[in-house]
Amino acid sequence: MKRILLIFALLLSVKALRAQDSLKLDNAKLLEFYQTQKYGEAAQYLEKIYKPDTRNPKELSQLGYLYMMAGKLPDAEKSYLKVYELDSASLPALFSLAGI
């Protein structure tokens, strides 16, 4: 009986941990932000989804674009500089930095 309770408690704890880590990107919600030109709100939404120390160039570029469109140029520059650090041959990152 103790084993069954222990297994059940373990399964519940694993499920709870996965639920906390599984913030998934809602593409429909993000598309709505883009269509209504609420770039600042979209950036805040993605900040909740993506890890603060992300090393994913796609995520960093997406955040950089939203910051740039929202007029938060220092934040956009930081994101694009991180992309450039990961891949110094990234032409999109270089063009975005030049635009800022």
Phi and psi restraints in degrees (value plus and minus 20) as a CYANA .aco file:
   2 LYS   PHI     -84.1   -44.1
   2 LYS   PSI     -56.5   -16.5
   3 ARG   PHI     -83.9   -43.9
   3 ARG   PSI     -62.1   -22.1
   4 ILE   PHI     -83.4   -43.4
   4 ILE   PSI     -64.5   -24.5
   5 LEU   PHI     -84.1   -44.1
   5 LEU   PSI     -59.2   -19.2
   6 LEU   PHI     -85.2   -45.2
   6 LEU   PSI     -64.0   -24.0
   7 ILE   PHI     -84.0   -44.0
   7 ILE   PSI     -62.7   -22.7
   8 PHE   PHI     -82.4   -42.4
   8 PHE   PSI     -63.9   -23.9
   9 ALA   PHI     -84.7   -44.7
   9 ALA   PSI     -58.8   -18.8
  10 LEU   PHI     -84.4   -44.4
  10 LEU   PSI     -64.0   -24.0
  11 LEU   PHI     -83.4   -43.4
  11 LEU   PSI     -60.5   -20.5
  12 LEU   PHI     -85.0   -45.0
  12 LEU   PSI     -60.1   -20.1
  13 SER   PHI     -88.6   -48.6
  13 SER   PSI     -58.3   -18.3
  14 VAL   PHI     -84.5   -44.5
  14 VAL   PSI     -62.7   -22.7
  15 LYS   PHI     -83.7   -43.7
  15 LYS   PSI     -60.3   -20.3
  16 ALA   PHI     -85.5   -45.5
  16 ALA   PSI     -59.8   -19.8
  17 LEU   PHI     -86.1   -46.1
  17 LEU   PSI     -59.7   -19.7
  18 ARG   PHI     -86.1   -46.1
  18 ARG   PSI     -56.5   -16.5
  19 ALA   PHI     -84.6   -44.6
  19 ALA   PSI     -55.5   -15.5
  20 GLN   PHI     -91.4   -51.4
  20 GLN   PSI     -57.2   -17.2
  21 ASP   PHI    -105.5   -65.5
  21 ASP   PSI     -28.1    11.9
  22 SER   PHI    -119.5   -79.5
  22 SER   PSI      21.3    61.3
  23 LEU   PHI     -88.1   -48.1
  23 LEU   PSI      93.8   133.8
  24 LYS   PHI    -123.2   -83.2
  24 LYS   PSI     129.2   169.2
  25 LEU   PHI     -92.4   -52.4
  25 LEU   PSI     103.2   143.2
  26 ASP   PHI    -113.6   -73.6
  26 ASP   PSI      81.6   121.6
  27 ASN   PHI     -83.4   -43.4
  27 ASN   PSI     -53.8   -13.8
  28 ALA   PHI     -85.3   -45.3
  28 ALA   PSI     -61.0   -21.0
  29 LYS   PHI     -87.0   -47.0
  29 LYS   PSI     -62.3   -22.3
  30 LEU   PHI     -84.3   -44.3
  30 LEU   PSI     -60.9   -20.9
  31 LEU   PHI     -82.3   -42.3
  31 LEU   PSI     -57.9   -17.9
  32 GLU   PHI     -83.6   -43.6
  32 GLU   PSI     -60.7   -20.7
  33 PHE   PHI     -81.2   -41.2
  33 PHE   PSI     -63.3   -23.3
  34 TYR   PHI     -83.8   -43.8
  34 TYR   PSI     -66.0   -26.0
  35 GLN   PHI     -85.4   -45.4
  35 GLN   PSI     -54.1   -14.1
  36 THR   PHI    -111.7   -71.7
  36 THR   PSI     -15.3    24.7
  37 GLN   PHI      37.7    77.7
  37 GLN   PSI      18.0    58.0
  38 LYS   PHI    -118.7   -78.7
  38 LYS   PSI      49.5    89.5
  39 TYR   PHI     -90.1   -50.1
  39 TYR   PSI     -55.2   -15.2
  40 GLY   PHI     -83.4   -43.4
  40 GLY   PSI     -62.7   -22.7
  41 GLU   PHI     -88.0   -48.0
  41 GLU   PSI     -56.0   -16.0
  42 ALA   PHI     -84.9   -44.9
  42 ALA   PSI     -59.7   -19.7
  43 ALA   PHI     -84.4   -44.4
  43 ALA   PSI     -62.1   -22.1
  44 GLN   PHI     -83.0   -43.0
  44 GLN   PSI     -59.1   -19.1
  45 TYR   PHI     -82.8   -42.8
  45 TYR   PSI     -65.6   -25.6
  46 LEU   PHI     -88.9   -48.9
  46 LEU   PSI     -51.7   -11.7
  47 GLU   PHI     -81.9   -41.9
  47 GLU   PSI     -51.8   -11.8
  48 LYS   PHI     -93.0   -53.0
  48 LYS   PSI     -51.6   -11.6
  49 ILE   PHI    -103.3   -63.3
  49 ILE   PSI     -68.4   -28.4
  50 TYR   PHI    -102.7   -62.7
  50 TYR   PSI     129.4   169.4
  51 LYS   PHI     -91.2   -51.2
  51 LYS   PSI     124.8   164.8
  52 PRO   PHI     -82.1   -42.1
  52 PRO   PSI     -48.8    -8.8
  53 ASP   PHI    -124.6   -84.6
  53 ASP   PSI      11.8    51.8
  54 THR   PHI     -81.1   -41.1
  54 THR   PSI     124.6   164.6
  55 ARG   PHI    -138.3   -98.3
  55 ARG   PSI      -3.7    36.3
  56 ASN   PHI    -105.6   -65.6
  56 ASN   PSI      96.3   136.3
  57 PRO   PHI     -79.9   -39.9
  57 PRO   PSI     -54.8   -14.8
  58 LYS   PHI     -84.8   -44.8
  58 LYS   PSI     -65.2   -25.2
  59 GLU   PHI     -84.9   -44.9
  59 GLU   PSI     -63.5   -23.5
  60 LEU   PHI     -85.1   -45.1
  60 LEU   PSI     -59.8   -19.8
  61 SER   PHI     -86.4   -46.4
  61 SER   PSI     -60.1   -20.1
  62 GLN   PHI     -84.1   -44.1
  62 GLN   PSI     -63.6   -23.6
  63 LEU   PHI     -84.8   -44.8
  63 LEU   PSI     -62.0   -22.0
  64 GLY   PHI     -79.3   -39.3
  64 GLY   PSI     -63.3   -23.3
  65 TYR   PHI     -82.6   -42.6
  65 TYR   PSI     -64.5   -24.5
  66 LEU   PHI     -86.0   -46.0
  66 LEU   PSI     -60.4   -20.4
  67 TYR   PHI     -81.6   -41.6
  67 TYR   PSI     -63.2   -23.2
  68 MET   PHI     -82.8   -42.8
  68 MET   PSI     -64.9   -24.9
  69 MET   PHI     -88.2   -48.2
  69 MET   PSI     -48.0    -8.0
  70 ALA   PHI    -103.4   -63.4
  70 ALA   PSI     -25.7    14.3
  71 GLY   PHI      66.6   106.6
  71 GLY   PSI      -9.1    30.9
  72 LYS   PHI    -115.6   -75.6
  72 LYS   PSI      52.5    92.5
  73 LEU   PHI     -85.3   -45.3
  73 LEU   PSI     -57.4   -17.4
  74 PRO   PHI     -81.6   -41.6
  74 PRO   PSI     -58.8   -18.8
  75 ASP   PHI     -88.7   -48.7
  75 ASP   PSI     -59.1   -19.1
  76 ALA   PHI     -82.5   -42.5
  76 ALA   PSI     -62.5   -22.5
  77 GLU   PHI     -81.7   -41.7
  77 GLU   PSI     -62.3   -22.3
  78 LYS   PHI     -80.1   -40.1
  78 LYS   PSI     -63.6   -23.6
  79 SER   PHI     -84.8   -44.8
  79 SER   PSI     -65.8   -25.8
  80 TYR   PHI     -89.6   -49.6
  80 TYR   PSI     -50.5   -10.5
  81 LEU   PHI     -86.2   -46.2
  81 LEU   PSI     -55.9   -15.9
  82 LYS   PHI     -85.5   -45.5
  82 LYS   PSI     -59.7   -19.7
  83 VAL   PHI     -82.9   -42.9
  83 VAL   PSI     -63.5   -23.5
  84 TYR   PHI     -83.7   -43.7
  84 TYR   PSI     -56.9   -16.9
  85 GLU   PHI     -84.2   -44.2
  85 GLU   PSI     -56.8   -16.8
  86 LEU   PHI     -92.8   -52.8
  86 LEU   PSI     -56.6   -16.6
  87 ASP   PHI    -164.4  -124.4
  87 ASP   PSI      77.8   117.8
  88 SER   PHI     -92.4   -52.4
  88 SER   PSI     -26.7    13.3
  89 ALA   PHI    -121.0   -81.0
  89 ALA   PSI      -8.6    31.4
  90 SER   PHI     -96.4   -56.4
  90 SER   PSI      84.3   124.3
  91 LEU   PHI     -84.4   -44.4
  91 LEU   PSI     -61.3   -21.3
  92 PRO   PHI     -79.1   -39.1
  92 PRO   PSI     -59.0   -19.0
  93 ALA   PHI     -86.0   -46.0
  93 ALA   PSI     -61.8   -21.8
  94 LEU   PHI     -84.0   -44.0
  94 LEU   PSI     -64.0   -24.0
  95 PHE   PHI     -84.2   -44.2
  95 PHE   PSI     -58.9   -18.9
  96 SER   PHI     -87.4   -47.4
  96 SER   PSI     -61.0   -21.0
  97 LEU   PHI     -83.7   -43.7
  97 LEU   PSI     -58.9   -18.9
  98 ALA   PHI     -85.8   -45.8
  98 ALA   PSI     -54.5   -14.5
  99 GLY   PHI     -91.4   -51.4
  99 GLY   PSI     -48.2    -8.2
